[in-house]
Amino acid sequence: MAFTGFEQAVVLDTETTGLDPDQDRIVSLALCKVNFSDLRHSPENLADGLEMEYVFDPGQPIPEGASRVHGIFDQDVAGKPRFDEKSKEIRDFIGKLPIIGHNVSFDKRILGAELKRAGERTLSRNKSYCTMTWFQKYNSGWRKGSTLKNATRWFGLPVGRCHDAMEDTRMAARLASVFYMVDNNIEVPGGFPEAPSADQWFEFIREDVGEYKNGLSDKDNNLFTVILIVLVAIIIWWLFF
């Protein structure tokens, strides 16, 4: 969906115990309310807005794999509020505004599930805009390599600490500002870059794989290496035999 038809929106990001909205819970949530119409007058001021950040006790153990991604462990959430204690405040902050995120469909589903469990209105009537989908369309539909970090650095924007809810929200807000300017015929300061070449895409993917591999335990790392070797062998066999 093009970034048109709105002036204000809430950019958000969640960090969770997992990927199942029915079973998993939010451990960190960040939101930024941005008035994108200000870009018409000050296009150099990307993503200025009112920010809110939360860390929650999810009421269940945080799996080791999830903690390796976002760096939040059980001891970090001990004594923190449960989501339902802040749910009304969060829902009132969003209101009827559109929501924006990188892979926003996931954030919308898991945040909506948390709101429903807390007895608040879900986000089903809030329009959503996805910076990841926009970036993929800009790159002729390529999905691989379209991480928030890669998209952010491609446009020469500041790259924060990935998988930190507030830093991810800020990066997504800056991206959304650029996309909003493009879709609303506002001149982008410094010009609008061409899409990455195939070589640059493969470099993005290589770096993503390297970062994923570095985050694995030694046991999982060894297994990951074996799988890669097997896949390469299968590709060579398929091409030449």
SULVENNOR-V400000 format. One line per field, one symbol per residue. phi: phi as a letter, one per 40 degrees, with the letter a starting at -180 (. if undefined). psi: psi as a letter, one per 20 degrees, with the letter a starting at -180 (. if undefined). burial: 1 if it has 24 or more other C-alpha atoms within 12 Angstrom, else 0. Layout:
# SULVENNOR-V400000
phi: ???
psi: ???
burial: ???
This chain:
# SULVENNOR-V400000
phi: .ccbgabbabcaabbbcibcdcbcbcbaabbbcbccccccbbccccfcacbbbbbbccgaccddcccccbgbbdccbcgcccdccbccccccccfcccbbacgcccccccccccccccgbccbccccbbbccccccccbfgcccgccccccccccgccbcccgbdccccccccccdcccccccbfbccdggbcccccdcccccdcccccccccccccdcccccccccccccccccccccbb
psi: pqmrjqhqroprqqpriajohhhrqphppqqoopnhhhhhhmiinpkprpqqpqpqoijqqoqghghhgijprghhipiqqrgihjgggghhggcjqqqqrolhhghgghhhgggghijrpajhipqqpohggghgghkkiphqjkrggggghhjkqppaoqkpggghggghhgghgghgggiklppppirpqrqqrgghghgggghgggggghiqrgghggggggggggggggggghhi.
burial: 0111010111111111110010011111111111111010001001111011111111001100011111111000100001110110011011001111111111111111111000011110011111111111011000011111111101101110011111111111111111111100010100000001000010010000000010000000000000000000000000000
